[in-house]
């Protein structure tokens, strides 16, 4: 029976995509130290990222871009990214375990929502690590293309530094126009 863990990173930021991951772990090839990605150091996340990719039976990354977030809303865009991740798996899962309290509609397999699942289910923890490391690395790359916003530091989240940079530099095409602080600046 293939159990797939699904988690997202990036619902709260003002910039960049929402990134999800789906992971089917190999019970015969366990990975030590899996935990909620937010509770791990960057160094440990990076090490586990490589180990998960090497040892998992299957894994994929799904995403919804800024334009989709602005068009759909963040919850529906997150569901879209989760569906994309699950659909892209090379193995069809018998069940998906979703971190949170909602199940994306149209997932294509039975699913269960688990609040705090990234702390209690290894496959969800693995998905949270893949999603976080992927998104964090993307934000570091975007910081080179969009200097001055501090994306490499705050990863797009609405910090004081980011809000000030938006006021000083304006809104870029990687910013979510439907999100309050960005919307207010545009309506300004």
N, C-alpha and C positions, 0 to 999 in steps of 0.2 A: 504494500500500500504506500503510495507516494503522498507524503504530507508536505505541503508547500507553505513556507512562512512568507508573509507580505508585510512590508512597512514602508513608510514614506518619510522624507525629510524635505523641509522647505515650505511648509504651509504658511508660516508667519513672516517671511522676509518680504521686503519691498522690491527686491530685484531677483531675477533669474527664474529658472524653471522649478517646478516641484518634481522631485526625483523619487522613484519608488524602486524597490527590488523585490524579486520573488526568488526564494531559495528552497531547494529540496536537498536536505542533508543526507549523507550516506551513513546509515547506522553502523556500518562496519568500519568506518573511518572517522571516528569522533574528533571534534575540535575542542581543545581545552580553552577556557577563559571567555567563552561567548557571554556577552551581557549587553544591556541597553547601550547603544553607541554613545549616548550622552554621558554615560558614567565611566567611559574609558578614556585614557590619555590618547592624544593624537598618534603617538608612537605605537601604542598597543593596537589602536584601530587599524593603522597601516599594516602592521604585521598580520593581524587577523584577516584583513581584506585579501591579502595574497593567499593565505592559508584556505580561506573559504572558497576562493576561486579554484584552487588546486584540488581540494578534497570533496567539494559538494557534488552530488549526483547531477545537479543542474542548477543554474542561476541565470538570471537576466535582470536588466535594468529597464525600467519604463519611465516615461517622463511626459509632462505636459508643459508646453512652452508658455511664455508670458502672454502671448496673444490669446491662447486657449484659456488661461486663467482669467484674463479680463473679459473674455466672451462668455464663459460658462459660470464662473465663480470658483473660488478655491476648493470647495468641497467636491463639486462635480469634476473639476480638473484633476483632483487627487484620485477620484474614482477612475477616471479615464486612464491615468498613468498606471494605476494598479492593474486594470484590465489589460493594458498593453504589456505589462511585465509578465502576468500569468499566461497570456496568449502566446508570448514569445518563447516560453519554456520548451525545450526539445522533448521533454517528457510531459504527458498530461497528468496533472495531479489528481488524486482521488479526493482530496480535500485541501482547502486553503484555510490557514489560520491568519486572520487579519488583526494587526495591532489596532486597538481602538474599540469603539462601541457601534460602529456601522459597517455593514457589508456592502461593497460596491455592487450595484445591480449589473446583471449580465456577465457575471464572472466566468461562466462556463464550467464550473464545478461546484459541488457543495462547499459551503464556507461557514466559518464560525468567527465572530468578532470576540476578541479577548482584550479587555481593558488591562493595560500594563503587560501585555503579551511579550514585549521586548525584554521584560525581566523574568518571565516564567517559561517561555518556550524558546528553545535553542534556535529553531528555524527562523523565528521572528527576529531574535537578536542578530542572527547572521544577516538577515535582510536589512535590518536597521544599520548595520555596519557598512554593508555594500552601498546602500543609498547615501549615507552621510559622507563617506570618503569620496564617492563619485561627485556629489554636489560640492563639497568643500574644494576639491581639486578644480572643478569647473569655475568656481568663484575666484580662485587664485589666478586662473588663466584670463577670466574676464577683467580682472583688475589691471592686467597689462593692456588690454584693449580700451578700457574705460578708466584711466588713471584719475586719482583725486577723490574718488568716492570711498576709498578704504575697504573695498570689497574683500581683499585678502585678509583683513582683520575681522570684520563683523559678519562676513559671508552673506551680506545683503539684508541682514536683520535691521529693524528700525532703532538703531542706537542714536545717541545724541550726535555723534560724529557723522553718521550717515545722513541724518536730517539736515545738519548744517551744510554738508557737501551738496545735497539736493538744492538747498536754498541758494548756495553760491554758484553752482555749476549748471543748475537746471536738471530737468528730467531727461534721462537717456532712453534709448529704445529697449533697454533691458529692464526698465522699471515697470512695475505693475500699476497701470493707470487707474485701476478700479480700487486700489487700496487707499484708505483714508488719508495718510500723510501726503502721498503723491497726488491724489485727487485734489486735495485742498491747495497744493502748490500750483497745480494746473489751472484751477478755477480762480486762484489768487487775486 
